[in-house]
């Protein structure tokens, strides 16, 4: 899974019927220290995340195992809101 | 599967119900010589690993198999703790 910061939302009126009523968020992956890394991605929200929050994103076919996304055409889902990141001193 | 070192952990109170009770650890993938390689990632633990240990982990949907029949939404999971490894 990835750590990411939510930086925006996406609205799409015309979309796959299985995506109707899904909330789409724009996320920027980041390392455990908070530094952005890689490109942006669009992820379906399943935990009521909002802009500015640090979240846990599951990608690939596992994203369909998130709550309410069975058989949906998605490859990234927000499955947790991160409260705290603990990094060991030596890393 | 890949070799990695556990370098930290994350806490999420609000999360998918099928993630409840699972330990989320920060992994740094390693080269066979033990150097850090590539980006860190978050993985669930099904082997009882802790910070500082060297582990191997699986990517993709297979990461959820240890929790079957619960369908945990995870794409990386620790499946073993490495005692030592040898290069021929």
Backbone of each chain as nested JSON, in Angstrom:
{
  "chains": [
    {"id": "A", "residues": [
      {"number": 1, "name": "UNK", "atoms": {"N": [0.837, -1.187, 0.0], "CA": [0.0, 0.0, 0.0], "C": [0.878, 1.245, 0.0]}},
      {"number": 2, "name": "UNK", "atoms": {"N": [0.265, 2.366, -0.257], "CA": [0.996, 3.628, -0.363], "C": [0.481, 4.618, 0.662]}},
      {"number": 3, "name": "UNK", "atoms": {"N": [1.398, 5.458, 1.137], "CA": [0.986, 6.65, 1.866], "C": [0.776, 7.746, 0.835]}},
      {"number": 4, "name": "UNK", "atoms": {"N": [-0.258, 8.542, 1.006], "CA": [-0.495, 9.63, 0.063], "C": [-1.212, 10.771, 0.768]}},
      {"number": 5, "name": "UNK", "atoms": {"N": [-1.057, 11.954, 0.193], "CA": [-1.805, 13.11, 0.699], "C": [-2.905, 13.434, -0.301]}},
      {"number": 6, "name": "UNK", "atoms": {"N": [-4.102, 13.676, 0.191], "CA": [-5.211, 14.033, -0.7], "C": [-5.066, 15.504, -1.078]}},
      {"number": 7, "name": "UNK", "atoms": {"N": [-5.02, 15.759, -2.383], "CA": [-4.809, 17.138, -2.836], "C": [-5.994, 17.687, -3.623]}},
      {"number": 8, "name": "UNK", "atoms": {"N": [-6.995, 16.866, -3.89], "CA": [-8.125, 17.402, -4.638], "C": [-9.211, 16.367, -4.859]}},
      {"number": 9, "name": "UNK", "atoms": {"N": [-10.245, 16.781, -5.548], "CA": [-11.351, 15.875, -5.856], "C": [-11.594, 15.881, -7.358]}},
      {"number": 10, "name": "UNK", "atoms": {"N": [-12.27, 14.866, -7.841], "CA": [-12.609, 14.747, -9.261], "C": [-14.114, 14.574, -9.374]}},
      {"number": 11, "name": "UNK", "atoms": {"N": [-14.705, 15.303, -10.317], "CA": [-16.124, 15.125, -10.607], "C": [-16.26, 14.622, -12.025]}},
      {"number": 12, "name": "UNK", "atoms": {"N": [-17.012, 13.546, -12.236], "CA": [-17.251, 13.008, -13.575], "C": [-18.718, 12.644, -13.678]}},
      {"number": 13, "name": "UNK", "atoms": {"N": [-19.425, 13.299, -14.566], "CA": [-20.845, 12.994, -14.713], "C": [-21.028, 11.731, -15.542]}},
      {"number": 14, "name": "UNK", "atoms": {"N": [-20.265, 11.66, -16.622], "CA": [-20.371, 10.489, -17.494], "C": [-19.295, 9.493, -17.098]}},
      {"number": 15, "name": "UNK", "atoms": {"N": [-19.699, 8.327, -16.647], "CA": [-18.73, 7.349, -16.161], "C": [-19.361, 5.964, -16.134]}},
      {"number": 16, "name": "UNK", "atoms": {"N": [-18.548, 4.994, -15.854], "CA": [-19.043, 3.624, -15.751], "C": [-20.158, 3.58, -14.696]}},
      {"number": 17, "name": "UNK", "atoms": {"N": [-21.265, 2.875, -14.995], "CA": [-22.38, 2.835, -14.044], "C": [-21.988, 2.326, -12.66]}},
      {"number": 18, "name": "UNK", "atoms": {"N": [-20.966, 1.494, -12.591], "CA": [-20.567, 0.958, -11.285], "C": [-19.784, 1.981, -10.469]}},
      {"number": 19, "name": "UNK", "atoms": {"N": [-19.469, 3.118, -11.092], "CA": [-18.783, 4.178, -10.356], "C": [-19.738, 5.261, -9.88]}},
      {"number": 20, "name": "UNK", "atoms": {"N": [-21.019, 5.105, -10.216], "CA": [-21.987, 6.114, -9.794], "C": [-22.011, 6.161, -8.269]}},
      {"number": 21, "name": "UNK", "atoms": {"N": [-21.972, 7.381, -7.747], "CA": [-21.972, 7.692, -6.301], "C": [-20.646, 7.38, -5.602]}},
      {"number": 22, "name": "UNK", "atoms": {"N": [-19.621, 7.003, -6.361], "CA": [-18.293, 6.883, -5.747], "C": [-17.645, 8.26, -5.666]}},
      {"number": 23, "name": "UNK", "atoms": {"N": [-16.947, 8.523, -4.57], "CA": [-16.212, 9.787, -4.453], "C": [-14.8, 9.561, -4.968]}},
      {"number": 24, "name": "UNK", "atoms": {"N": [-14.391, 10.408, -5.906], "CA": [-13.062, 10.266, -6.515], "C": [-12.15, 11.363, -5.984]}},
      {"number": 25, "name": "UNK", "atoms": {"N": [-10.97, 10.965, -5.548], "CA": [-10.019, 11.916, -4.969], "C": [-8.721, 11.905, -5.764]}},
      {"number": 26, "name": "UNK", "atoms": {"N": [-8.042, 13.048, -5.792], "CA": [-6.702, 13.115, -6.378], "C": [-5.699, 13.0, -5.234]}},
      {"number": 27, "name": "UNK", "atoms": {"N": [-4.793, 12.043, -5.358], "CA": [-3.837, 11.78, -4.284], "C": [-2.417, 11.904, -4.808]}},
      {"number": 28, "name": "UNK", "atoms": {"N": [-1.541, 12.384, -3.944], "CA": [-0.118, 12.478, -4.273], "C": [0.638, 11.534, -3.346]}},
      {"number": 29, "name": "UNK", "atoms": {"N": [1.177, 10.438, -3.878], "CA": [1.952, 9.538, -3.014], "C": [3.113, 10.269, -2.351]}},
      {"number": 30, "name": "UNK", "atoms": {"N": [3.468, 9.816, -1.152], "CA": [4.574, 10.452, -0.436], "C": [5.334, 9.4, 0.362]}},
      {"number": 31, "name": "UNK", "atoms": {"N": [6.554, 9.758, 0.746], "CA": [7.337, 8.83, 1.564], "C": [6.946, 9.048, 3.04]}},
      {"number": 32, "name": "UNK", "atoms": {"N": [7.445, 8.182, 3.942], "CA": [7.009, 8.295, 5.344], "C": [7.37, 9.623, 5.995]}},
      {"number": 33, "name": "UNK", "atoms": {"N": [8.325, 10.357, 5.423], "CA": [8.7, 11.659, 5.976], "C": [7.84, 12.785, 5.423]}},
      {"number": 34, "name": "UNK", "atoms": {"N": [6.95, 12.451, 4.491], "CA": [6.048, 13.457, 3.949], "C": [6.487, 14.06, 2.631]}},
      {"number": 35, "name": "UNK", "atoms": {"N": [7.62, 13.589, 2.103], "CA": [8.103, 14.129, 0.837], "C": [7.318, 13.499, -0.317]}},
      {"number": 36, "name": "UNK", "atoms": {"N": [6.767, 14.32, -1.233], "CA": [6.012, 13.755, -2.358], "C": [6.919, 12.912, -3.239]}},
      {"number": 37, "name": "UNK", "atoms": {"N": [6.385, 11.851, -3.787], "CA": [7.172, 11.04, -4.718], "C": [6.251, 10.47, -5.78]}},
      {"number": 38, "name": "UNK", "atoms": {"N": [6.722, 10.5, -7.022], "CA": [5.945, 9.942, -8.119], "C": [4.823, 10.856, -8.555]}},
      {"number": 39, "name": "UNK", "atoms": {"N": [3.99, 10.339, -9.434], "CA": [2.916, 11.135, -10.018], "C": [1.66, 11.137, -9.165]}},
      {"number": 40, "name": "UNK", "atoms": {"N": [0.643, 11.82, -9.658], "CA": [-0.635, 11.877, -8.964], "C": [-1.489, 10.686, -9.395]}},
      {"number": 41, "name": "UNK", "atoms": {"N": [-2.453, 10.329, -8.565], "CA": [-3.386, 9.304, -8.999], "C": [-4.794, 9.61, -8.505]}},
      {"number": 42, "name": "UNK", "atoms": {"N": [-5.759, 9.01, -9.2], "CA": [-7.16, 9.162, -8.811], "C": [-7.571, 7.896, -8.07]}},
      {"number": 43, "name": "UNK", "atoms": {"N": [-8.117, 8.055, -6.891], "CA": [-8.499, 6.903, -6.074], "C": [-9.937, 7.073, -5.593]}},
      {"number": 44, "name": "UNK", "atoms": {"N": [-10.643, 5.951, -5.459], "CA": [-12.003, 5.972, -4.926], "C": [-11.931, 6.007, -3.407]}},
      {"number": 45, "name": "UNK", "atoms": {"N": [-12.748, 6.876, -2.809], "CA": [-12.732, 7.022, -1.358], "C": [-13.729, 6.057, -0.719]}},
      {"number": 46, "name": "UNK", "atoms": {"N": [-13.298, 5.298, 0.299], "CA": [-14.224, 4.423, 1.027], "C": [-14.279, 4.749, 2.51]}},
      {"number": 47, "name": "UNK", "atoms": {"N": [-13.544, 5.773, 2.942], "CA": [-13.481, 6.069, 4.381], "C": [-13.769, 7.541, 4.703]}},
      {"number": 48, "name": "UNK", "atoms": {"N": [-14.402, 8.259, 3.777], "CA": [-14.723, 9.679, 3.996], "C": [-13.493, 10.531, 4.223]}},
      {"number": 49, "name": "UNK", "atoms": {"N": [-12.486, 10.35, 3.405], "CA": [-11.283, 11.174, 3.501], "C": [-11.542, 12.533, 2.834]}},
      {"number": 50, "name": "UNK", "atoms": {"N": [-10.72, 13.5, 3.195], "CA": [-10.875, 14.833, 2.627], "C": [-9.539, 15.427, 2.228]}},
      {"number": 51, "name": "UNK", "atoms": {"N": [-9.608, 16.57, 1.531], "CA": [-8.399, 17.232, 1.06], "C": [-7.511, 17.596, 2.251]}},
      {"number": 52, "name": "UNK", "atoms": {"N": [-6.221, 17.322, 2.111], "CA": [-5.249, 17.645, 3.155], "C": [-4.933, 16.478, 4.063]}},
      {"number": 53, "name": "UNK", "atoms": {"N": [-5.731, 15.418, 4.014], "CA": [-5.479, 14.288, 4.922], "C": [-4.452, 13.323, 4.34]}},
      {"number": 54, "name": "UNK", "atoms": {"N": [-3.733, 12.673, 5.231], "CA": [-2.802, 11.609, 4.842], "C": [-3.557, 10.295, 4.893]}},
      {"number": 55, "name": "UNK", "atoms": {"N": [-3.473, 9.538, 3.813], "CA": [-4.3, 8.333, 3.709], "C": [-3.464, 7.132, 3.293]}},
      {"number": 56, "name": "UNK", "atoms": {"N": [-4.107, 5.967, 3.418], "CA": [-3.537, 4.706, 2.961], "C": [-4.284, 4.302, 1.691]}},
      {"number": 57, "name": "UNK", "atoms": {"N": [-3.523, 4.053, 0.63], "CA": [-4.131, 3.7, -0.657], "C": [-3.72, 2.289, -1.036]}},
      {"number": 58, "name": "UNK", "atoms": {"N": [-4.704, 1.482, -1.401], "CA": [-4.426, 0.139, -1.9], "C": [-4.632, 0.17, -3.413]}},
      {"number": 59, "name": "UNK", "atoms": {"N": [-3.712, -0.45, -4.148], "CA": [-3.814, -0.365, -5.603], "C": [-3.833, -1.749, -6.244]}},
      {"number": 60, "name": "UNK", "atoms": {"N": [-4.106, -1.759, -7.52], "CA": [-4.221, -3.017, -8.246], "C": [-5.559, -3.692, -7.99]}},
      {"number": 61, "name": "UNK", "atoms": {"N": [-5.626, -4.991, -8.264], "CA": [-6.902, -5.694, -8.13], "C": [-7.387, -5.736, -6.69]}},
      {"number": 62, "name": "UNK", "atoms": {"N": [-6.454, -5.56, -5.737], "CA": [-6.86, -5.551, -4.328], "C": [-7.788, -4.386, -4.014]}},
      {"number": 63, "name": "UNK", "atoms": {"N": [-7.752, -3.33, -4.828], "CA": [-8.609, -2.172, -4.567], "C": [-10.083, -2.562, -4.619]}},
      {"number": 64, "name": "UNK", "atoms": {"N": [-10.381, -3.598, -5.388], "CA": [-11.781, -4.024, -5.495], "C": [-12.265, -4.73, -4.227]}},
      {"number": 65, "name": "UNK", "atoms": {"N": [-11.351, -5.071, -3.348], "CA": [-11.764, -5.721, -2.105], "C": [-12.132, -4.7, -1.039]}},
      {"number": 66, "name": "UNK", "atoms": {"N": [-11.927, -3.424, -1.323], "CA": [-12.331, -2.393, -0.369], "C": [-13.855, -2.372, -0.29]}},
      {"number": 67, "name": "UNK", "atoms": {"N": [-14.329, -1.855, 0.822], "CA": [-15.766, -1.864, 1.086], "C": [-16.569, -1.203, -0.042]}},
      {"number": 68, "name": "UNK", "atoms": {"N": [-17.516, -1.919, -0.603], "CA": [-18.422, -1.362, -1.601], "C": [-17.883, -1.316, -3.011]}},
      {"number": 69, "name": "UNK", "atoms": {"N": [-16.702, -1.849, -3.243], "CA": [-16.103, -1.747, -4.579], "C": [-16.05, -3.096, -5.315]}},
      {"number": 70, "name": "UNK", "atoms": {"N": [-16.757, -4.076, -4.833], "CA": [-16.745, -5.383, -5.492], "C": [-17.196, -5.228, -6.95]}},
      {"number": 71, "name": "UNK", "atoms": {"N": [-16.404, -5.774, -7.853], "CA": [-16.696, -5.755, -9.293], "C": [-16.71, -4.354, -9.909]}},
      {"number": 72, "name": "UNK", "atoms": {"N": [-16.156, -3.368, -9.213], "CA": [-16.084, -2.021, -9.785], "C": [-14.778, -1.872, -10.569]}},
      {"number": 73, "name": "UNK", "atoms": {"N": [-14.81, -1.083, -11.651], "CA": [-13.592, -0.88, -12.451], "C": [-12.659, 0.141, -11.809]}},
      {"number": 74, "name": "UNK", "atoms": {"N": [-11.985, -0.273, -10.749], "CA": [-11.072, 0.639, -10.05], "C": [-9.738, -0.064, -9.817]}},
      {"number": 75, "name": "UNK", "atoms": {"N": [-8.655, 0.723, -9.736], "CA": [-7.355, 0.132, -9.396], "C": [-6.656, 0.881, -8.272]}},
      {"number": 76, "name": "UNK", "atoms": {"N": [-7.383, 1.783, -7.613], "CA": [-6.823, 2.465, -6.445], "C": [-7.972, 2.878, -5.538]}},
      {"number": 77, "name": "UNK", "atoms": {"N": [-7.838, 2.572, -4.254], "CA": [-8.888, 2.92, -3.3], "C": [-8.259, 3.427, -2.01]}},
      {"number": 78, "name": "UNK", "atoms": {"N": [-8.886, 4.457, -1.439], "CA": [-8.46, 4.968, -0.134], "C": [-9.126, 4.093, 0.923]}},
      {"number": 79, "name": "UNK", "atoms": {"N": [-8.325, 3.379, 1.731], "CA": [-8.892, 2.435, 2.704], "C": [-8.578, 2.808, 4.157]}},
      {"number": 80, "name": "UNK", "atoms": {"N": [-7.853, 3.896, 4.366], "CA": [-7.581, 4.291, 5.743], "C": [-7.112, 5.727, 5.817]}},
      {"number": 81, "name": "UNK", "atoms": {"N": [-7.39, 6.362, 6.962], "CA": [-6.88, 7.712, 7.213], "C": [-5.78, 7.583, 8.253]}},
      {"number": 82, "name": "UNK", "atoms": {"N": [-4.593, 8.041, 7.897], "CA": [-3.423, 7.842, 8.749], "C": [-3.398, 8.872, 9.875]}},
      {"number": 83, "name": "UNK", "atoms": {"N": [-3.302, 8.365, 11.116], "CA": [-3.187, 9.249, 12.272], "C": [-1.732, 9.545, 12.584]}},
      {"number": 84, "name": "UNK", "atoms": {"N": [-0.89, 8.532, 12.454], "CA": [0.484, 8.67, 12.928], "C": [1.419, 7.785, 12.112]}},
      {"number": 85, "name": "UNK", "atoms": {"N": [2.599, 8.326, 11.791], "CA": [3.633, 7.55, 11.119], "C": [4.845, 7.515, 12.036]}},
      {"number": 86, "name": "UNK", "atoms": {"N": [5.308, 6.312, 12.338], "CA": [6.468, 6.149, 13.221], "C": [7.603, 5.547, 12.392]}},
      {"number": 87, "name": "UNK", "atoms": {"N": [8.719, 6.244, 12.329], "CA": [9.853, 5.777, 11.532], "C": [11.04, 5.555, 12.462]}},
      {"number": 88, "name": "UNK", "atoms": {"N": [11.727, 4.412, 12.294], "CA": [12.851, 4.142, 13.192], "C": [14.005, 5.089, 12.883]}},
      {"number": 89, "name": "UNK", "atoms": {"N": [14.839, 5.339, 13.877], "CA": [15.921, 6.32, 13.763], "C": [16.932, 5.953, 12.686]}},
      {"number": 90, "name": "UNK", "atoms": {"N": [17.184, 4.654, 12.565], "CA": [18.288, 4.224, 11.712], "C": [17.947, 4.221, 10.233]}},
      {"number": 91, "name": "UNK", "atoms": {"N": [16.659, 4.281, 9.889], "CA": [16.292, 4.137, 8.479], "C": [16.588, 5.39, 7.686]}}
    ]},
    {"id": "B", "residues": [
      {"number": 1, "name": "UNK", "atoms": {"N": [8.345, -12.671, -4.586], "CA": [8.478, -12.04, -3.277], "C": [9.768, -11.236, -3.232]}},
      {"number": 2, "name": "UNK", "atoms": {"N": [9.845, -10.337, -2.303], "CA": [11.006, -9.451, -2.186], "C": [11.482, -9.392, -0.742]}},
      {"number": 3, "name": "UNK", "atoms": {"N": [12.743, -9.046, -0.594], "CA": [13.33, -8.865, 0.729], "C": [13.204, -7.395, 1.125]}},
      {"number": 4, "name": "UNK", "atoms": {"N": [12.91, -7.147, 2.381], "CA": [12.798, -5.764, 2.85], "C": [13.127, -5.689, 4.326]}},
      {"number": 5, "name": "UNK", "atoms": {"N": [13.409, -4.476, 4.78], "CA": [13.592, -4.23, 6.211], "C": [12.388, -3.441, 6.713]}},
      {"number": 6, "name": "UNK", "atoms": {"N": [11.915, -3.797, 7.885], "CA": [10.815, -3.05, 8.498], "C": [11.416, -1.8, 9.138]}},
      {"number": 7, "name": "UNK", "atoms": {"N": [10.995, -0.626, 8.675], "CA": [11.605, 0.618, 9.17], "C": [10.634, 1.467, 9.985]}},
      {"number": 8, "name": "UNK", "atoms": {"N": [9.39, 1.03, 10.113], "CA": [8.457, 1.839, 10.897], "C": [7.067, 1.267, 10.837]}},
      {"number": 9, "name": "UNK", "atoms": {"N": [6.129, 2.009, 11.424], "CA": [4.744, 1.568, 11.359], "C": [3.83, 2.768, 11.222]}},
      {"number": 10, "name": "UNK", "atoms": {"N": [2.594, 2.503, 10.808], "CA": [1.613, 3.573, 10.708], "C": [0.365, 3.165, 11.48]}},
      {"number": 11, "name": "UNK", "atoms": {"N": [-0.332, 4.182, 11.967], "CA": [-1.56, 3.955, 12.717], "C": [-2.698, 4.645, 11.983]}},
      {"number": 12, "name": "UNK", "atoms": {"N": [-3.781, 3.911, 11.763], "CA": [-4.972, 4.475, 11.128], "C": [-6.178, 4.042, 11.948]}},
      {"number": 13, "name": "UNK", "atoms": {"N": [-6.865, 5.004, 12.557], "CA": [-8.049, 4.66, 13.347], "C": [-9.229, 4.429, 12.431]}},
      {"number": 14, "name": "UNK", "atoms": {"N": [-9.398, 5.347, 11.491], "CA": [-10.515, 5.204, 10.552], "C": [-10.026, 4.446, 9.333]}},
      {"number": 15, "name": "UNK", "atoms": {"N": [-10.567, 3.26, 9.111], "CA": [-10.09, 2.434, 8.003], "C": [-11.159, 1.438, 7.596]}},
      {"number": 16, "name": "UNK", "atoms": {"N": [-10.912, 0.755, 6.493], "CA": [-11.811, -0.281, 6.016], "C": [-12.032, -1.306, 7.133]}},
      {"number": 17, "name": "UNK", "atoms": {"N": [-13.274, -1.764, 7.281], "CA": [-13.567, -2.691, 8.403], "C": [-12.759, -3.98, 8.315]}},
      {"number": 18, "name": "UNK", "atoms": {"N": [-12.391, -4.392, 7.101], "CA": [-11.608, -5.619, 6.964], "C": [-10.113, -5.41, 7.243]}},
      {"number": 19, "name": "UNK", "atoms": {"N": [-9.735, -4.173, 7.571], "CA": [-8.362, -3.906, 7.991], "C": [-8.249, -3.873, 9.517]}},
      {"number": 20, "name": "UNK", "atoms": {"N": [-9.372, -3.991, 10.196], "CA": [-9.363, -3.894, 11.654], "C": [-8.471, -4.983, 12.243]}},
      {"number": 21, "name": "UNK", "atoms": {"N": [-7.601, -4.584, 13.16], "CA": [-6.748, -5.553, 13.838], "C": [-5.483, -5.916, 13.098]}},
      {"number": 22, "name": "UNK", "atoms": {"N": [-5.32, -5.422, 11.883], "CA": [-4.106, -5.754, 11.128], "C": [-3.014, -4.736, 11.424]}},
      {"number": 23, "name": "UNK", "atoms": {"N": [-1.775, -5.219, 11.478], "CA": [-0.629, -4.352, 11.745], "C": [-0.095, -3.829, 10.424]}},
      {"number": 24, "name": "UNK", "atoms": {"N": [0.07, -2.506, 10.342], "CA": [0.566, -1.874, 9.111], "C": [2.007, -1.42, 9.339]}},
      {"number": 25, "name": "UNK", "atoms": {"N": [2.925, -1.947, 8.556], "CA": [4.34, -1.64, 8.748], "C": [4.915, -0.959, 7.509]}},
      {"number": 26, "name": "UNK", "atoms": {"N": [5.931, -0.127, 7.727], "CA": [6.63, 0.533, 6.621], "C": [7.821, -0.331, 6.237]}},
      {"number": 27, "name": "UNK", "atoms": {"N": [7.893, -0.701, 4.957], "CA": [8.986, -1.548, 4.477], "C": [9.904, -0.776, 3.545]}},
      {"number": 28, "name": "UNK", "atoms": {"N": [11.193, -1.04, 3.688], "CA": [12.189, -0.546, 2.738], "C": [12.76, -1.764, 2.01]}},
      {"number": 29, "name": "UNK", "atoms": {"N": [12.422, -1.936, 0.711], "CA": [12.994, -3.068, -0.032], "C": [14.52, -2.992, -0.055]}},
      {"number": 30, "name": "UNK", "atoms": {"N": [15.153, -4.178, -0.078], "CA": [16.612, -4.267, -0.009], "C": [17.156, -5.001, -1.231]}},
      {"number": 31, "name": "UNK", "atoms": {"N": [18.409, -4.7, -1.556], "CA": [19.138, -5.511, -2.527], "C": [19.65, -6.758, -1.79]}},
      {"number": 32, "name": "UNK", "atoms": {"N": [20.109, -7.783, -2.534], "CA": [20.645, -8.966, -1.852], "C": [21.826, -8.648, -0.937]}},
      {"number": 33, "name": "UNK", "atoms": {"N": [22.509, -7.522, -1.186], "CA": [23.616, -7.164, -0.299], "C": [23.157, -6.338, 0.896]}},
      {"number": 34, "name": "UNK", "atoms": {"N": [21.85, -6.113, 0.996], "CA": [21.318, -5.461, 2.186], "C": [21.188, -3.959, 2.1]}},
      {"number": 35, "name": "UNK", "atoms": {"N": [21.415, -3.4, 0.891], "CA": [21.269, -1.951, 0.754], "C": [19.833, -1.599, 0.382]}},
      {"number": 36, "name": "UNK", "atoms": {"N": [19.418, -0.396, 0.794], "CA": [18.074, 0.063, 0.456], "C": [17.943, 0.224, -1.045]}},
      {"number": 37, "name": "UNK", "atoms": {"N": [16.792, -0.173, -1.578], "CA": [16.577, -0.082, -3.023], "C": [15.123, 0.298, -3.266]}},
      {"number": 38, "name": "UNK", "atoms": {"N": [14.899, 1.411, -3.949], "CA": [13.539, 1.796, -4.335], "C": [12.76, 2.441, -3.197]}},
      {"number": 39, "name": "UNK", "atoms": {"N": [11.486, 2.655, -3.465], "CA": [10.626, 3.389, -2.545], "C": [10.124, 2.514, -1.409]}},
      {"number": 40, "name": "UNK", "atoms": {"N": [9.849, 3.173, -0.293], "CA": [9.21, 2.461, 0.816], "C": [7.753, 2.192, 0.467]}},
      {"number": 41, "name": "UNK", "atoms": {"N": [7.173, 1.24, 1.19], "CA": [5.762, 0.931, 1.005], "C": [5.168, 0.493, 2.332]}},
      {"number": 42, "name": "UNK", "atoms": {"N": [3.848, 0.424, 2.368], "CA": [3.154, -0.033, 3.566], "C": [2.666, -1.455, 3.309]}},
      {"number": 43, "name": "UNK", "atoms": {"N": [2.913, -2.344, 4.264], "CA": [2.482, -3.732, 4.117], "C": [1.788, -4.183, 5.392]}},
      {"number": 44, "name": "UNK", "atoms": {"N": [0.86, -5.136, 5.247], "CA": [0.264, -5.742, 6.438], "C": [1.16, -6.873, 6.895]}},
      {"number": 45, "name": "UNK", "atoms": {"N": [1.066, -7.179, 8.18], "CA": [1.931, -8.196, 8.754], "C": [1.117, -9.436, 9.1]}},
      {"number": 46, "name": "UNK", "atoms": {"N": [1.53, -10.585, 8.583], "CA": [0.88, -11.832, 9.012], "C": [1.921, -12.798, 9.564]}},
      {"number": 47, "name": "UNK", "atoms": {"N": [3.107, -12.298, 9.887], "CA": [4.173, -13.167, 10.367], "C": [4.676, -12.742, 11.753]}},
      {"number": 48, "name": "UNK", "atoms": {"N": [4.111, -11.699, 12.322], "CA": [4.558, -11.238, 13.629], "C": [5.851, -10.451, 13.578]}},
      {"number": 49, "name": "UNK", "atoms": {"N": [6.088, -9.736, 12.485], "CA": [7.324, -8.975, 12.327], "C": [7.269, -7.669, 13.113]}},
      {"number": 50, "name": "UNK", "atoms": {"N": [8.445, -7.107, 13.341], "CA": [8.52, -5.836, 14.047], "C": [9.579, -4.944, 13.437]}},
      {"number": 51, "name": "UNK", "atoms": {"N": [9.644, -3.699, 13.911], "CA": [10.594, -2.73, 13.382], "C": [12.022, -3.234, 13.574]}},
      {"number": 52, "name": "UNK", "atoms": {"N": [12.834, -3.106, 12.512], "CA": [14.223, -3.517, 12.56], "C": [14.467, -4.898, 11.972]}},
      {"number": 53, "name": "UNK", "atoms": {"N": [13.413, -5.685, 11.782], "CA": [13.605, -7.039, 11.272], "C": [13.666, -7.058, 9.753]}},
      {"number": 54, "name": "UNK", "atoms": {"N": [14.344, -8.079, 9.23], "CA": [14.394, -8.298, 7.786], "C": [13.346, -9.353, 7.443]}},
      {"number": 55, "name": "UNK", "atoms": {"N": [12.568, -9.061, 6.436], "CA": [11.42, -9.914, 6.12], "C": [11.352, -10.155, 4.613]}},
      {"number": 56, "name": "UNK", "atoms": {"N": [10.51, -11.085, 4.208], "CA": [10.128, -11.106, 2.802], "C": [8.632, -10.91, 2.692]}},
      {"number": 57, "name": "UNK", "atoms": {"N": [8.244, -10.256, 1.605], "CA": [6.84, -9.888, 1.469], "C": [6.354, -10.182, 0.062]}},
      {"number": 58, "name": "UNK", "atoms": {"N": [5.036, -10.298, -0.053], "CA": [4.399, -10.602, -1.323], "C": [3.584, -9.388, -1.753]}},
      {"number": 59, "name": "UNK", "atoms": {"N": [3.567, -9.152, -3.044], "CA": [2.786, -8.031, -3.574], "C": [1.54, -8.546, -4.273]}},
      {"number": 60, "name": "UNK", "atoms": {"N": [0.565, -7.667, -4.418], "CA": [-0.64, -7.996, -5.172], "C": [-1.723, -8.591, -4.282]}},
      {"number": 61, "name": "UNK", "atoms": {"N": [-2.742, -9.116, -4.954], "CA": [-3.911, -9.626, -4.237], "C": [-3.536, -10.765, -3.292]}},
      {"number": 62, "name": "UNK", "atoms": {"N": [-2.461, -11.461, -3.616], "CA": [-2.028, -12.589, -2.782], "C": [-1.742, -12.159, -1.35]}},
      {"number": 63, "name": "UNK", "atoms": {"N": [-1.458, -10.874, -1.164], "CA": [-1.166, -10.38, 0.185], "C": [-2.352, -10.564, 1.118]}},
      {"number": 64, "name": "UNK", "atoms": {"N": [-3.552, -10.706, 0.56], "CA": [-4.731, -10.852, 1.41], "C": [-5.003, -12.313, 1.769]}},
      {"number": 65, "name": "UNK", "atoms": {"N": [-4.334, -13.257, 1.119], "CA": [-4.636, -14.677, 1.331], "C": [-4.451, -15.136, 2.782]}},
      {"number": 66, "name": "UNK", "atoms": {"N": [-3.444, -14.636, 3.515], "CA": [-3.313, -15.086, 4.904], "C": [-4.536, -14.785, 5.761]}},
      {"number": 67, "name": "UNK", "atoms": {"N": [-5.375, -13.858, 5.332], "CA": [-6.526, -13.448, 6.138], "C": [-7.824, -14.072, 5.653]}},
      {"number": 68, "name": "UNK", "atoms": {"N": [-7.729, -14.979, 4.658], "CA": [-8.894, -15.65, 4.115], "C": [-9.688, -16.311, 5.239]}},
      {"number": 69, "name": "UNK", "atoms": {"N": [-11.026, -16.3, 5.26], "CA": [-11.919, -15.805, 4.219], "C": [-12.215, -14.312, 4.268]}},
      {"number": 70, "name": "UNK", "atoms": {"N": [-11.629, -13.581, 5.222], "CA": [-11.816, -12.127, 5.203], "C": [-11.109, -11.569, 3.977]}},
      {"number": 71, "name": "UNK", "atoms": {"N": [-11.779, -10.711, 3.229], "CA": [-11.168, -10.121, 2.037], "C": [-10.566, -8.777, 2.419]}},
      {"number": 72, "name": "UNK", "atoms": {"N": [-9.365, -8.824, 2.959], "CA": [-8.706, -7.592, 3.377], "C": [-8.213, -6.829, 2.144]}},
      {"number": 73, "name": "UNK", "atoms": {"N": [-8.504, -5.532, 2.063], "CA": [-8.05, -4.745, 0.908], "C": [-6.582, -4.361, 1.062]}},
      {"number": 74, "name": "UNK", "atoms": {"N": [-5.704, -5.292, 0.779], "CA": [-4.262, -5.06, 0.914], "C": [-3.55, -5.505, -0.355]}},
      {"number": 75, "name": "UNK", "atoms": {"N": [-2.448, -4.831, -0.702], "CA": [-1.683, -5.207, -1.893], "C": [-0.215, -5.514, -1.576]}},
      {"number": 76, "name": "UNK", "atoms": {"N": [0.123, -5.555, -0.294], "CA": [1.471, -5.964, 0.103], "C": [1.384, -6.563, 1.493]}},
      {"number": 77, "name": "UNK", "atoms": {"N": [2.022, -7.703, 1.68], "CA": [1.941, -8.354, 2.986], "C": [3.212, -9.104, 3.331]}},
      {"number": 78, "name": "UNK", "atoms": {"N": [3.627, -8.974, 4.592], "CA": [4.802, -9.71, 5.077], "C": [4.379, -11.149, 5.323]}},
      {"number": 79, "name": "UNK", "atoms": {"N": [5.108, -12.1, 4.729], "CA": [4.747, -13.508, 4.906], "C": [5.853, -14.307, 5.586]}},
      {"number": 80, "name": "UNK", "atoms": {"N": [7.019, -13.682, 5.842], "CA": [8.058, -14.422, 6.542], "C": [9.113, -13.492, 7.108]}},
      {"number": 81, "name": "UNK", "atoms": {"N": [9.711, -13.928, 8.216], "CA": [10.819, -13.177, 8.821], "C": [12.104, -13.919, 8.473]}},
      {"number": 82, "name": "UNK", "atoms": {"N": [13.076, -13.205, 7.929], "CA": [14.31, -13.841, 7.469], "C": [15.316, -13.945, 8.622]}},
      {"number": 83, "name": "UNK", "atoms": {"N": [15.806, -15.156, 8.84], "CA": [16.848, -15.334, 9.85], "C": [18.199, -14.93, 9.268]}},
      {"number": 84, "name": "UNK", "atoms": {"N": [18.504, -15.463, 8.082], "CA": [19.723, -15.061, 7.369], "C": [19.592, -15.52, 5.931]}},
      {"number": 85, "name": "UNK", "atoms": {"N": [20.379, -14.923, 5.055], "CA": [20.392, -15.402, 3.686], "C": [21.815, -15.451, 3.177]}},
      {"number": 86, "name": "UNK", "atoms": {"N": [22.041, -16.348, 2.195], "CA": [23.376, -16.543, 1.641], "C": [23.334, -16.335, 0.146]}},
      {"number": 87, "name": "UNK", "atoms": {"N": [24.371, -15.731, -0.379], "CA": [24.512, -15.595, -1.827], "C": [25.601, -16.561, -2.287]}},
      {"number": 88, "name": "UNK", "atoms": {"N": [25.281, -17.328, -3.32], "CA": [26.233, -18.327, -3.796], "C": [27.447, -17.727, -4.487]}}
    ]}
  ]
}
